[in-house]
């Protein structure tokens, strides 16, 4: 299970048994890394379905399978997508 929570200008990424504290700049870098992954290539013959990415300037390494990549893409999209404002 992967979760991302906010605590006083820091972001806490809980990745299974590992917890990584991210600054906003680290979060942007992670978003760019996740968005650069071509998920369609995971389904072609010869691809292992595993991605190895570094986080926080190589302080942490995450090993992601296809489902983890999809979940992180969904989390990043929910954080950085514009929210609709309700007008009353």
N, C-alpha and C positions, 0 to 999 in steps of 0.2 A: 504494500500500500504506500502511495506517495501523497503527501500533503504539503501545503505551503501556507504558513501563517505569518502574520505581521506582528512585530513587537517593537515599538519605539524606534522607528527608522531602520529596523533590521528585518530581514525575512528569514524565517526558519524553515528549511526544507527537510522534511522527514522522509527519508528514502529507506523503507524497510527498517533495518536496525541502525541505520546511520543518521545522524543529525548534522546538518551543515548550516551555519549562519552566513547569510548573504547580505551584502550592502546592495543599494539600488543599482550601482554600476555592475556588480557581480550578477544581479538578476537580469539586467539587460544583456550582458554577455552570454548568460545561459540561454536566454530566449533566442538570441541570434544563432547560437550553436544548435539548439533544438530545431529551429526553423530551417536550418541549412541541411538537415538530414532528409534525404530522399527516401521516404517511407516505401515507395513503390519498389525500390531496389531490394527491399527485404523479402519480396515474394519471388524474385528471380532465382533461377538455379545458380548455385555457386556462391550465394550470399549466406553468411552464417546466421543472419537475423539478430546479430548482437552489435551494439555500438559502445565504444569506450570513449567517454568524454571527460575532460578536466573541468574543474570548477574552482573558483577563487584563486586564479593565477597559479594553477597546478598544485594547490594545497590539498585538494581532494580529487579523487577519481571515482566516477560512477560507471558501472557496467549495466547497460540497459538492453533489455530484449525488446522485441517489436511492440509488445503491449505496453511496456514502460514508456517507450518513445511516444506512442499514441496518447497515453495518459498525460505526460508532460506537455505535449502540444496542446491538449485540451485545457490544462491548467493555465498555461501561458496565454492562450487565447482569451480565457475568461478574465485574466488580470488586465490585459492590455487592450481589450476591445472596448469601444465607447459604450457607455450605459445610457439607456433611454431615460430622459427626465419626464416625470409625470407632471402635467400641467392641469391645475384644478381651476 
